[in-house]
Amino acid sequence: MNLFANTYTKRELLECIGDLSAVADARASTLLDGSGRGMRIVDVRAGSGFSFTVLPDRGLDIAHCEYQGVPLAFVSKTGLVSPYLYEHGGTGFLRSFTGGLLTTCGYTHMGAAGMDEGETLGLHGRATALLADDLCVRKEWQGDDYLLEVSGTLRQSAFFAEHITLGRKITVKAGEQKLLIEDTYENNGFNTQPFMLLYHINFGYPIVSPDSVLITSGADVIPRDDDAASGLDQHARFEPPTHNYREQVFYHHMHKTQDGKAWACILNKKMDLGAYVRYDTTELPYLIQWKQMGQGDYVCGLEPGNTYPEGRAAARERGQLRYIEPGETKRLWLEIGVAGGCIQRPFANECE
């Protein structure tokens, strides 16, 4: 284990400290005030300056995240909002869109609100308003590595309709500056269901700033609309906060790296600090870049997805709509971490 500029075995570290929570910890608690009152949270500290907050009552998503006191994630003006205040339908999603490091969108619909085959669908689906069962917070040694893990089960279901479960596990090793998300989706029903996913990963100031640049493992970039087309040449740069900025969305058709993965990184060159997402493109062939340079809404989303976020009817019409069959299981993983400085990462040369 690498900590405090030293390498330790388990025995060597335990010789130096009494309780491991002094170094790294994962601690569950409940919010007592405000719009998030009553929500369970799990605060995770990796002992490396890397920390984050998991929301079991909001789809096991991730809210705040920071490195050595510097925020990596964008947190919107709504703050943390209880699922009991979540507004389904239309654009009600935005009334409780915390943003955070991760907001999961899906599972049978994501993207724009609308109608599909007689069903009314709200913006980005129901995933982020689901409450976790079987919540488990584990802290254990594996050899000389100390692992912190948060896991649980989420279920999207309705009478006469779908029954899809998600088993999610979020893991970080003490001393590291990255986390791993391992998701297992299963169709427990008896009918084929649409399967739409968007991992809405949101980076904010100062990772996103006029001193920052977007770098990827390679992609063909397509603007979503005329607003995005006007900014295509500058999609990898970031303006200062701008009054009445109209969001720009770019579809990145990712090129795989030699290990079959893809990555995207926003690096603040002045600070020599950034954040990245790395993932397998087998189930997530697209990276959606959401660039919003508005005042108070200053964020860039790097969002792996399995189709464009234009809604289910549009995906069906394009021939992009994916499905999950009865009894079928789909496994996905993502890695989110810190880039820059002397931190090791799988794309060090590209981000220098």
C-alpha positions in Angstrom: 0.0 0.0 0.0 1.3 3.5 -1.0 0.6 6.1 1.7 2.3 9.3 2.7 5.1 8.9 0.1 5.9 5.5 1.5 5.1 1.9 0.7 3.7 -0.2 3.6 2.9 -3.8 4.2 -0.2 -4.5 6.3 2.0 -5.3 9.3 4.1 -2.2 8.9 1.1 0.1 8.7 -0.6 -1.4 11.7 2.6 -0.9 13.7 2.2 2.9 13.1 -1.5 3.4 13.8 -4.2 2.3 16.3 -7.4 2.3 14.3 -7.4 2.3 10.5 -10.2 4.9 10.4 -7.4 7.4 11.1 -6.1 6.7 7.6 -9.0 5.4 5.5 -12.6 4.8 6.2 -16.1 4.3 4.8 -18.8 5.5 7.2 -22.6 5.4 6.8 -24.8 8.1 8.2 -28.1 9.9 7.7 -28.8 13.5 6.7 -30.8 15.4 9.3 -31.7 18.7 7.6 -32.7 20.3 4.4 -34.0 18.8 1.1 -32.0 15.6 1.7 -33.4 15.0 5.2 -33.6 11.3 6.0 -31.3 10.2 3.1 -28.6 7.6 3.8 -25.1 8.6 2.8 -21.7 6.8 2.9 -18.6 9.0 3.2 -15.5 7.3 1.9 -11.9 8.5 2.5 -9.1 6.7 0.7 -6.2 8.1 2.8 -4.7 9.7 -0.3 -6.6 12.9 -0.2 -9.2 11.3 -2.4 -12.8 11.1 -0.9 -16.3 10.8 -2.1 -19.9 10.4 -0.9 -22.2 7.6 -2.0 -26.0 8.0 -2.0 -27.8 4.7 -1.4 -31.2 6.4 -1.6 -30.4 8.0 -4.9 -29.5 5.0 -7.1 -26.2 4.4 -5.3 -24.9 7.4 -7.2 -22.0 9.6 -6.1 -22.4 13.2 -5.0 -19.4 15.1 -3.7 -15.8 14.0 -4.7 -12.6 15.8 -4.0 -8.8 15.4 -4.0 -6.7 17.1 -1.4 -9.4 19.6 -0.8 -10.1 20.4 -4.4 -13.6 19.5 -5.7 -13.7 17.3 -8.7 -17.5 16.9 -9.0 -20.0 19.6 -10.0 -22.8 20.0 -7.4 -25.8 21.8 -8.7 -27.8 24.5 -6.9 -30.4 21.9 -5.8 -27.8 20.3 -3.4 -28.7 16.8 -2.1 -32.4 16.0 -2.6 -34.4 13.2 -1.1 -35.9 10.7 -3.6 -39.3 11.5 -1.9 -39.1 14.9 -3.5 -38.1 13.5 -6.9 -40.5 14.7 -9.7 -41.2 12.1 -12.4 -42.3 13.1 -15.8 -41.3 15.9 -18.2 -38.2 17.8 -17.0 -39.0 17.3 -13.3 -35.7 15.4 -13.1 -33.9 18.8 -13.0 -35.6 19.8 -9.7 -33.5 17.3 -7.9 -30.5 16.9 -10.2 -27.6 17.1 -7.8 -25.2 16.4 -10.6 -22.4 15.1 -8.4 -19.7 12.9 -9.6 -22.2 10.4 -11.0 -25.9 10.4 -11.8 -27.1 7.2 -13.4 -29.7 7.5 -16.1 -31.8 4.5 -17.2 -32.6 1.6 -17.1 -35.3 1.3 -19.8 -35.2 5.0 -20.8 -32.7 7.9 -20.7 -32.4 11.1 -22.5 -35.1 13.5 -23.5 -38.6 13.3 -22.1 -41.3 12.1 -24.5 -43.6 9.3 -25.6 -42.7 5.9 -26.8 -45.3 3.3 -27.8 -47.9 4.9 -25.6 -45.7 5.3 -22.5 -44.9 8.7 -21.1 -41.2 9.0 -20.2 -39.6 11.6 -18.1 -36.1 13.1 -18.6 -33.4 10.5 -18.0 -35.6 7.8 -16.5 -36.0 6.5 -13.0 -32.6 5.1 -12.1 -31.3 8.0 -9.9 -34.5 7.9 -7.7 -34.2 4.2 -6.8 -33.4 3.2 -3.2 -30.9 0.5 -2.5 -31.6 -2.7 -0.7 -29.0 -4.9 0.9 -26.7 -1.9 1.5 -23.3 -3.2 2.6 -20.2 -1.1 3.7 -17.1 -3.3 3.9 -13.6 -2.5 4.9 -11.1 -5.4 4.6 -7.6 -6.4 3.9 -6.6 -8.3 0.8 -3.0 -9.1 1.3 -1.3 -5.7 1.8 -4.1 -3.8 0.2 -6.9 -2.3 2.3 -10.2 -2.1 0.4 -13.2 0.1 1.0 -16.4 -1.1 -0.6 -20.0 0.1 -0.8 -22.5 -2.1 -2.5 -26.3 -2.7 -2.8 -29.1 -3.8 -5.0 -31.5 -1.5 -6.9 -34.8 -2.5 -8.6 -36.8 -0.8 -11.3 -40.1 -2.6 -11.5 -43.9 -2.1 -12.0 -46.9 -4.3 -12.0 -47.6 -5.5 -15.6 -44.2 -4.1 -16.7 -40.4 -4.4 -16.3 -38.5 -6.0 -13.4 -34.8 -5.0 -13.8 -32.3 -5.2 -10.9 -28.9 -3.6 -10.6 -26.2 -4.9 -8.3 -23.7 -2.1 -7.9 -20.3 -2.2 -6.1 -18.1 0.8 -5.7 -14.5 0.1 -4.5 -11.4 2.1 -3.7 -8.1 0.9 -2.4 -6.6 2.9 0.4 -3.8 5.1 -0.9 -5.2 5.3 -4.4 -6.9 8.3 -6.2 -9.4 6.4 -8.2 -12.6 4.4 -7.7 -14.1 1.4 -9.6 -17.8 0.9 -10.3 -18.9 -2.6 -11.1 -22.5 -2.9 -12.3 -24.5 -6.1 -12.9 -27.9 -5.6 -14.6 -30.4 -8.5 -14.8 -33.8 -8.8 -16.4 -35.8 -10.7 -13.8 -39.0 -10.5 -15.8 -40.4 -12.6 -18.6 -40.4 -10.1 -21.4 -37.7 -8.4 -23.5 -37.2 -4.9 -22.2 -35.5 -1.7 -23.7 -32.1 -1.2 -22.1 -30.8 2.4 -22.1 -28.0 3.6 -19.9 -26.1 6.9 -19.5 -23.5 7.3 -16.8 -23.9 11.1 -16.2 -20.4 11.9 -14.8 -20.1 15.6 -14.0 -16.9 17.5 -13.5 -17.0 21.1 -12.2 -14.8 24.0 -11.3 -11.8 24.2 -11.0 -11.3 21.0 -13.0 -13.4 22.7 -15.6 -12.0 26.2 -16.2 -10.6 28.4 -19.0 -7.2 26.8 -18.1 -8.5 23.3 -18.8 -8.6 21.0 -21.8 -10.4 17.8 -22.8 -8.2 14.9 -23.9 -9.5 11.5 -25.0 -8.1 8.2 -26.2 -9.5 9.2 -29.6 -12.9 9.7 -31.1 -15.0 10.9 -34.0 -16.9 13.9 -32.7 -20.4 14.7 -33.9 -22.3 17.8 -32.7 -25.9 17.2 -31.6 -27.4 20.3 -33.1 -26.7 23.7 -34.5 -25.7 25.1 -31.1 -23.1 22.4 -30.8 -22.0 22.7 -34.4 -21.2 26.4 -33.8 -18.8 25.3 -31.0 -17.3 22.1 -32.5 -13.9 23.6 -33.1 -13.7 24.6 -29.4 -15.4 21.6 -27.9 -12.2 20.6 -26.0 -11.7 24.1 -24.4 -13.8 25.8 -21.8 -15.1 29.4 -21.7 -15.5 31.4 -18.5 -19.0 31.3 -16.9 -21.3 32.9 -19.5 -24.7 34.5 -19.1 -27.5 32.7 -20.9 -25.1 30.1 -22.3 -26.9 27.5 -24.5 -25.6 24.0 -23.7 -23.6 22.2 -26.3 -23.6 18.4 -26.6 -21.2 16.4 -28.6 -21.3 12.7 -29.4 -17.9 11.0 -29.2 -17.7 7.7 -31.1 -14.8 6.4 -29.1 -11.7 4.6 -30.4 -10.6 1.7 -28.3 -7.1 1.7 -26.8 -4.8 -1.4 -27.0 -6.4 -2.9 -24.0 -9.9 -2.5 -25.5 -10.9 0.4 -23.3 -11.5 4.1 -23.8 -10.9 7.1 -21.6 -11.5 10.8 -21.4 -9.8 13.4 -19.2 -10.3 17.0 -18.3 -7.0 18.5 -17.2 -6.5 21.9 -15.7 -3.1 22.7 -17.1 -2.4 25.6 -14.8 -3.1 23.5 -11.7 -1.7 20.3 -13.3 -4.7 18.5 -11.9 -7.6 16.8 -13.6 -10.1 14.0 -13.6 -10.8 11.1 -15.9 -13.2 8.3 -16.7 -12.1 5.0 -18.2 -14.4 2.2 -19.3 -15.1 -0.7 -21.6 -16.8 0.3 -24.9 -18.4 -3.1 -25.5 -21.7 -2.0 -23.8 -21.0 1.7 -23.8 -19.9 2.6 -27.3 -20.6 6.4 -27.0 -19.2 9.2 -24.9 -21.6 12.1 -24.6 -19.9 15.4 -23.8 -22.3 17.8 -22.1 -20.8 21.3 -22.1 -22.7 23.8 -20.0 -20.8 27.1 -19.4 -23.6 28.9 -17.7 -23.2 31.1 -14.6 -23.8 28.9 -11.6 -24.4 26.0 -14.0 -20.7 25.6 -14.9 -20.1 22.0 -15.7 -18.8 19.5 -18.2 -20.3 16.0 -18.3 -18.3 13.1 -19.7 -21.0 10.5 -20.0 -20.5 6.9 -21.3 -23.7 5.6 -22.8 -25.2 2.9 -25.0 -27.1 5.3 -27.3 -27.6 9.0 -27.9 -29.5 10.8 -25.0 -32.4 11.8 -27.2 -35.1 9.5 -25.7 -36.4 6.0 -26.4 -38.5 6.8 -29.4 -35.5 8.5 -31.2 -33.3 5.5 -30.3 -35.8 3.1 -31.7 -36.2 5.2 -34.9 -32.4 5.3 -35.3 -32.0 1.6 -34.8 -29.8 2.2 -31.8 -32.2 0.9 -29.1 -30.7 -1.9 -27.1 -32.6 -4.6 -25.2 -32.1 -6.9 -22.3 -33.7 -10.3 -22.6 -35.5 -12.3 -19.9 -32.9 -13.8 -17.6 -30.1 -11.9 -19.3 -27.3 -10.4 -17.3 -25.1 -7.5 -18.4 -22.0 -6.5 -16.6 -20.3 -3.0 -16.9 -17.5 -1.3 -15.2 -16.1 2.2 -15.0 -13.1 3.8 -13.4 -13.1 7.4 -12.3 -10.0 9.1 -10.9 -7.6 11.9 -10.5 -5.1 12.9 -13.3 -2.1 15.2 -13.4 1.0 15.7 -11.5 2.9 12.6 -10.5 -0.2 10.5 -10.2 0.0 7.2 -12.2 -2.7 6.7 -14.8 -3.1 4.5 -17.9 -2.7 7.5 -20.2 0.1 9.5 -18.7 1.9 10.4 -21.9 -1.3 11.9 -23.5 -2.1 14.1 -20.5 1.3 15.7 -20.0 
